[in-house]
Amino acid sequence: MNHLLVTIIILQTFVCLLSLFVCLQLLDSCQKVPVLASRAFSSSARQLRNRVPEAQKLFQEDNGLPVHIKGGTFDVVLYRATMTLTLGGTCYSLYWLLMACLPQKKA
């Protein structure tokens, strides 16, 4: 009986120490948030390259393509997926509108 009581006390102590360690880790990570946030908005952060002039040249180039597919393959796939979903949704809506207009058969 005495050994069981000692084992329970040791396990409870271990659990308490483990939970204290987890709390300290959480507190430490919470203290780092303001530092990381200030670094994200500081003026000494790395400077990004301005890519707007390159994009302007690409989209203003006269190559016979519509502006919505001048961006490349991703734009073409996105355009076709959008048109497919739009046409599919329109057909689906018209189908259910037709079903609502037709008289119901009496059973």
N, CA, C and O of each residue as an XYZ file, in Angstrom:
428
protein
N       0.828     -1.190      0.000
C       0.000      0.000      0.000
C       0.867      1.246      0.000
O       0.569      2.225     -0.684
N       1.931      1.200      0.765
C       2.823      2.334      0.871
C       3.543      2.586     -0.456
O       3.755      3.737     -0.838
N       3.922      1.510     -1.162
C       4.587      1.649     -2.452
C       3.638      2.247     -3.490
O       4.060      3.034     -4.337
N       2.383      1.883     -3.427
C       1.385      2.415     -4.348
C       1.223      3.915     -4.139
O       1.147      4.670     -5.109
N       1.170      4.344     -2.913
C       1.032      5.765     -2.586
C       2.250      6.552     -3.080
O       2.093      7.647     -3.618
N       3.427      6.025     -2.909
C       4.647      6.688     -3.379
C       4.649      6.778     -4.911
O       5.048      7.800     -5.469
N       4.213      5.734     -5.580
C       4.156      5.736     -7.041
C       3.171      6.789     -7.535
O       3.453      7.500     -8.500
N       2.032      6.892     -6.889
C       1.024      7.890     -7.279
C       1.576      9.299     -7.080
O       1.371     10.169     -7.927
N       2.264      9.529     -5.983
C       2.828     10.855     -5.717
C       3.902     11.190     -6.749
O       3.983     12.328     -7.212
N       4.721     10.212     -7.111
C       5.758     10.448     -8.116
C       5.128     10.764     -9.470
O       5.580     11.669    -10.171
N       4.094     10.026     -9.833
C       3.410     10.284    -11.105
C       2.751     11.658    -11.116
O       2.814     12.358    -12.127
N       2.120     12.058    -10.017
C       1.500     13.375     -9.939
C       2.556     14.475    -10.033
O       2.329     15.500    -10.676
N       3.685     14.269     -9.409
C       4.770     15.244     -9.489
C       5.274     15.358    -10.923
O       5.518     16.459    -11.416
N       5.427     14.226    -11.583
C       5.867     14.224    -12.975
C       4.875     14.966    -13.866
O       5.279     15.751    -14.724
N       3.590     14.723    -13.669
C       2.559     15.391    -14.470
C       2.577     16.893    -14.208
O       2.443     17.686    -15.140
N       2.741     17.288    -12.955
C       2.801     18.713    -12.630
C       4.016     19.380    -13.266
O       3.907     20.488    -13.792
N       5.162     18.724    -13.226
C       6.361     19.281    -13.836
C       6.223     19.364    -15.349
O       6.675     20.326    -15.971
N       5.604     18.363    -15.930
C       5.387     18.375    -17.372
C       4.453     19.510    -17.781
O       4.708     20.209    -18.762
N       3.371     19.689    -17.026
C       2.443     20.775    -17.352
C       3.101     22.137    -17.128
O       2.824     23.077    -17.873
N       3.965     22.262    -16.121
C       4.696     23.499    -15.901
C       5.635     23.779    -17.066
O       5.742     24.919    -17.517
N       6.314     22.750    -17.555
C       7.197     22.903    -18.705
C       6.423     23.366    -19.939
O       6.881     24.249    -20.664
N       5.261     22.777    -20.177
C       4.433     23.159    -21.328
C       3.974     24.607    -21.189
O       3.987     25.360    -22.162
N       3.573     24.995    -19.991
C       3.141     26.376    -19.762
C       4.285     27.358    -19.992
O       4.078     28.426    -20.567
N       5.472     27.010    -19.554
C       6.626     27.886    -19.758
C       6.969     28.002    -21.240
O       7.325     29.083    -21.709
N       6.865     26.913    -21.971
C       7.108     26.953    -23.411
C       6.082     27.855    -24.100
O       6.433     28.644    -24.978
N       4.824     27.737    -23.703
C       3.768     28.559    -24.274
C       3.996     30.027    -23.947
O       3.819     30.890    -24.806
N       4.384     30.313    -22.720
C       4.655     31.685    -22.311
C       5.836     32.248    -23.095
O       5.814     33.408    -23.505
N       6.856     31.439    -23.302
C       8.019     31.873    -24.060
C       7.646     32.196    -25.508
O       8.110     33.190    -26.067
N       6.813     31.357    -26.105
C       6.409     31.621    -27.489
C       5.496     32.835    -27.575
O       5.513     33.548    -28.578
N       4.694     33.083    -26.532
C       3.832     34.269    -26.533
C       4.649     35.546    -26.384
O       4.253     36.593    -26.896
N       5.767     35.476    -25.700
C       6.606     36.653    -25.538
C       7.341     36.993    -26.825
O       7.761     38.136    -27.005
N       7.505     36.037    -27.717
C       8.195     36.287    -28.976
C       7.291     36.951    -30.006
O       7.794     37.506    -30.984
N       5.983     36.914    -29.821
C       5.050     37.450    -30.818
C       5.253     38.940    -31.055
O       5.329     39.344    -32.216
N       5.346     39.794    -30.016
C       5.556     41.221    -30.304
C       6.863     41.504    -31.043
O       6.920     42.405    -31.879
N       7.909     40.738    -30.738
C       9.188     40.928    -31.421
C       9.057     40.574    -32.895
O       9.540     41.302    -33.762
N       8.400     39.449    -33.173
C       8.214     39.042    -34.561
C       7.320     40.019    -35.312
O       7.556     40.308    -36.485
N       6.297     40.525    -34.637
C       5.399     41.478    -35.285
C       6.123     42.787    -35.580
O       5.911     43.387    -36.633
N       6.975     43.234    -34.660
C       7.697     44.481    -34.909
C       8.709     44.300    -36.030
O       8.967     45.246    -36.775
N       9.290     43.115    -36.172
C      10.213     42.865    -37.273
C       9.483     42.856    -38.603
O      10.024     43.285    -39.622
N       8.254     42.365    -38.590
C       7.506     42.274    -39.843
C       7.165     43.652    -40.392
O       7.065     43.825    -41.606
N       6.986     44.630    -39.518
C       6.581     45.956    -39.967
C       7.685     46.993    -39.820
O       7.422     48.185    -39.975
N       8.891     46.585    -39.530
C       9.970     47.545    -39.357
C      10.502     47.987    -40.714
O      10.322     47.298    -41.718
N      11.152     49.135    -40.733
C      11.676     49.670    -41.985
C      12.994     49.018    -42.372
O      13.449     49.171    -43.506
N      13.609     48.296    -41.449
C      14.880     47.652    -41.767
C      14.692     46.259    -42.362
O      15.665     45.528    -42.547
N      13.466     45.894    -42.659
C      13.208     44.588    -43.262
C      13.759     44.570    -44.685
O      14.028     45.621    -45.266
N      13.924     43.389    -45.233
C      14.480     43.299    -46.578
C      13.555     43.980    -47.575
O      12.332     43.925    -47.449
N      14.145     44.606    -48.544
C      13.380     45.338    -49.541
C      12.968     44.395    -50.659
O      13.779     43.607    -51.145
N      11.719     44.476    -51.061
C      11.222     43.651    -52.154
C      11.444     44.373    -53.476
O      11.387     45.601    -53.551
N      11.695     43.592    -54.505
C      11.926     44.157    -55.828
C      10.578     44.529    -56.452
O       9.616     43.765    -56.369
N      10.520     45.691    -57.068
C       9.295     46.147    -57.716
C       9.155     45.435    -59.060
O       9.955     45.651    -59.970
N       8.134     44.587    -59.176
C       7.920     43.830    -60.412
C       6.773     44.392    -61.243
O       6.369     43.769    -62.225
N       6.244     45.538    -60.878
C       5.119     46.122    -61.608
C       5.509     46.489    -63.034
O       4.740     46.197    -63.949
N       6.672     47.119    -63.277
C       7.002     47.447    -64.677
C       7.084     46.224    -65.583
O       6.699     46.294    -66.750
N       7.583     45.100    -65.058
C       7.635     43.874    -65.862
C       6.234     43.399    -66.218
O       5.980     42.994    -67.353
N       5.330     43.447    -65.254
C       3.949     43.029    -65.511
C       3.271     43.974    -66.492
O       2.491     43.536    -67.338
N       3.563     45.268    -66.387
C       2.978     46.224    -67.331
C       3.432     45.925    -68.758
O       2.630     45.970    -69.691
N       4.712     45.623    -68.926
C       5.214     45.283    -70.268
C       4.521     44.033    -70.806
O       4.154     43.974    -71.979
N       4.345     43.035    -69.937
C       3.713     41.784    -70.358
C       2.276     42.006    -70.794
O       1.853     41.493    -71.830
N       1.521     42.766    -70.011
C       0.100     42.915    -70.306
C      -0.185     43.970    -71.368
O      -1.255     43.945    -71.975
N       0.734     44.891    -71.609
C       0.517     45.913    -72.638
C       1.080     45.498    -73.997
O       0.886     46.199    -74.991
N       1.766     44.374    -74.040
C       2.338     43.888    -75.290
C       1.217     43.519    -76.262
O       0.226     42.899    -75.876
N       1.387     43.910    -77.529
C       0.364     43.630    -78.542
C       0.689     42.298    -79.214
O       1.400     42.265    -80.218
N       0.170     41.204    -78.663
C       0.424     39.889    -79.235
C      -0.859     39.178    -79.656
O      -0.835     37.983    -79.950
N      -1.967     39.894    -79.688
C      -3.225     39.332    -80.164
C      -3.995     38.525    -79.139
O      -5.081     38.031    -79.442
N      -3.467     38.379    -77.938
C      -4.163     37.629    -76.887
C      -5.036     38.556    -76.065
O      -4.664     39.705    -75.827
N      -6.198     38.074    -75.622
C      -7.004     38.876    -74.700
C      -6.277     39.027    -73.362
O      -5.467     38.178    -72.990
N      -6.566     40.089    -72.659
C      -5.836     40.409    -71.436
C      -6.028     39.338    -70.355
O      -5.150     39.157    -69.512
N      -7.147     38.634    -70.367
C      -7.396     37.648    -69.316
C      -6.608     36.360    -69.498
O      -6.630     35.510    -68.607
N      -5.909     36.181    -70.622
C      -5.061     34.993    -70.773
C      -3.611     35.356    -71.092
O      -2.835     34.480    -71.472
N      -3.234     36.610    -70.951
C      -1.848     37.018    -71.208
C      -0.898     36.564    -70.117
O       0.314     36.546    -70.332
N      -1.410     36.200    -68.956
C      -0.563     35.809    -67.836
C       0.070     34.437    -67.975
O       0.981     34.108    -67.216
N      -0.382     33.634    -68.913
C       0.230     32.325    -69.118
C      -0.748     31.183    -68.919
O      -1.965     31.365    -68.971
N      -0.193     30.000    -68.691
C      -0.981     28.776    -68.597
C      -1.955     28.808    -67.429
O      -3.100     28.375    -67.558
N      -1.503     29.321    -66.288
C      -2.382     29.364    -65.120
C      -3.612     30.214    -65.405
O      -4.720     29.855    -65.005
N      -3.427     31.350    -66.099
C      -4.574     32.201    -66.424
C      -5.532     31.512    -67.386
O      -6.747     31.667    -67.266
N      -4.999     30.756    -68.338
C      -5.847     30.025    -69.292
C      -6.668     28.967    -68.563
O      -7.869     28.836    -68.800
N      -6.018     28.209    -67.670
C      -6.722     27.169    -66.917
C      -7.775     27.793    -66.009
O      -8.894     27.288    -65.918
N      -7.427     28.884    -65.340
C      -8.381     29.563    -64.467
C      -9.569     30.108    -65.257
O     -10.708     30.013    -64.800
N      -9.320     30.675    -66.431
C     -10.389     31.200    -67.283
C     -11.323     30.079    -67.733
O     -12.545     30.221    -67.681
N     -10.739     28.965    -68.175
C     -11.577     27.858    -68.655
C     -12.374     27.214    -67.526
O     -13.526     26.830    -67.725
N     -11.776     27.092    -66.349
C     -12.506     26.533    -65.207
C     -13.655     27.457    -64.805
O     -14.746     26.989    -64.480
N     -13.410     28.765    -64.827
C     -14.462     29.722    -64.491
C     -15.597     29.654    -65.497
O     -16.767     29.664    -65.112
N     -15.266     29.585    -66.784
C     -16.310     29.512    -67.804
C     -17.084     28.201    -67.718
O     -18.300     28.188    -67.910
N     -16.398     27.106    -67.432
C     -17.075     25.813    -67.292
C     -18.047     25.835    -66.117
O     -19.190     25.394    -66.244
N     -17.598     26.346    -64.980
C     -18.490     26.428    -63.816
C     -19.667     27.368    -64.076
O     -20.789     27.095    -63.650
N     -19.413     28.463    -64.767
C     -20.491     29.415    -65.067
C     -21.529     28.793    -65.990
O     -22.729     28.874    -65.727
N     -21.068     28.174    -67.069
C     -22.011     27.549    -68.005
C     -22.732     26.363    -67.370
O     -23.930     26.177    -67.584
N     -22.010     25.564    -66.592
C     -22.646     24.442    -65.900
C     -23.702     24.915    -64.915
O     -24.786     24.336    -64.842
N     -23.399     25.955    -64.162
C     -24.371     26.497    -63.210
C     -25.583     27.095    -63.897
O     -26.707     26.967    -63.410
N     -25.358     27.750    -65.030
C     -26.477     28.321    -65.785
C     -27.389     27.226    -66.322
O     -28.612     27.330    -66.228
N     -26.795     26.173    -66.888
C     -27.598     25.051    -67.399
C     -28.359     24.355    -66.276
O     -29.521     23.984    -66.442
N     -27.702     24.180    -65.140
C     -28.348     23.550    -63.985
C     -29.526     24.397    -63.496
O     -30.583     23.859    -63.167
N     -29.347     25.700    -63.448
C     -30.432     26.588    -63.017
C     -31.590     26.556    -64.005
O     -32.752     26.508    -63.601
N     -31.279     26.582    -65.298
C     -32.339     26.534    -66.305
C     -33.086     25.205    -66.262
O     -34.301     25.180    -66.459
N     -32.384     24.099    -66.009
C     -33.035     22.798    -65.886
C     -34.055     22.812    -64.749
O     -35.192     22.376    -64.934
N     -33.664     23.304    -63.585
C     -34.589     23.315    -62.456
C     -35.701     24.330    -62.628
O     -36.796     24.142    -62.100
N     -35.436     25.411    -63.364
C     -36.504     26.360    -63.679
C     -37.530     25.706    -64.596
O     -38.733     25.907    -64.425
N     -37.066     24.927    -65.563
C     -37.968     24.192    -66.453
C     -38.768     23.152    -65.670
O     -39.968     22.998    -65.898
N     -38.120     22.444    -64.759
C     -38.822     21.453    -63.940
C     -39.893     22.112    -63.058
O     -40.942     21.525    -62.795
N     -39.611     23.322    -62.615
C     -40.593     24.016    -61.768
C     -41.774     24.529    -62.589
O     -42.881     24.676    -62.069
N     -41.535     24.801    -63.868
C     -42.603     25.320    -64.727
C     -43.562     24.228    -65.223
O     -44.743     24.493    -65.448
N     -43.060     23.022    -65.389
C     -43.893     21.946    -65.920
C     -44.867     21.485    -64.866
O     -44.534     21.455    -63.681
N     -46.084     21.118    -65.284
C     -47.071     20.622    -64.325
C     -46.645     19.257    -63.766
O     -46.045     18.441    -64.466
N     -46.968     19.038    -62.507
C     -46.619     17.792    -61.855
C     -47.633     16.704    -62.262
O     -48.829     16.971    -62.373
N     -47.137     15.483    -62.480
C     -48.041     14.369    -62.774
C     -48.677     13.927    -61.464
O     -48.002     13.807    -60.442
N     -49.976     13.690    -61.506
C     -50.692     13.262    -60.315
C     -50.566     11.739    -60.192
O     -50.809     11.001    -61.146
N     -50.191     11.304    -59.030
C     -49.996      9.874    -58.827
C     -51.263      9.180    -58.426
O     -51.262      7.967    -58.217
